[in-house]
């Protein structure tokens, strides 16, 4: 006796499953949007924030599919629920990420999104980039600022000398070529993040990225000589 379902019944079951999922998505969207606070993110920060959030989701997921929780990341940056939904609207629209689970703050990376992450953010060098929702849709734009200046020191010291951002970005990318694969990926991503923060004139974001660079240097191999020359201990 055959255990296969009749073609018509299989179609009906598939449609019912689709309808149930569509209802789930609709109810979840309504719940997430209920009682939204007013957006607090400055308009000029939207594009850079999209790129930063997308990269962080990819870092945490490490591959397409797994659900990652981002509420701590939103809180660290001072983004309320309305800000987060506005920032991630473009990546979701272009199917780079998707909302995952019932509670607000869960996301997963799609295969398309992971492909973009691999091709645009895990790379061997070139100009700094971030994701933008300009009129053409989801694009990559150069954001390096040769005149930009960072203020910081090794070990996240606040009394270090002024350091040209562009010089630090180039040093990270150069050092990454001789680093271990894991360190190289982190260095290149931090260089991209720093370029985005500088372009957006985001002082707080720049300070956070400098802290991440300092943390990398504290455990990295001897490959990072150029970067350490700029962020010396005690400077």
Secondary structure, DSSP 4 states (H G I P E B T S, - for coil): ---PPPHHHHHHHHHHHHHHHHHHHHHHHHHHHTTPPPP-S-GGGHHHHHHHHHHHHHHHH-SSS--EE-HHHHHHTT--HHHHHHHHHHHHHTTSEEE-SSSTTEEEE-HHHHHHHHHHTSSS--S-EEEE--TTSSEEEE---TT-EEEEETTTEEEEEEEEHHHHHHHHHHHHTTS-HHHHHHHHHHHHHHHHHHHTT-HHHHHHHHHHHHHHHHH--TT-HHHHHHS-TT-
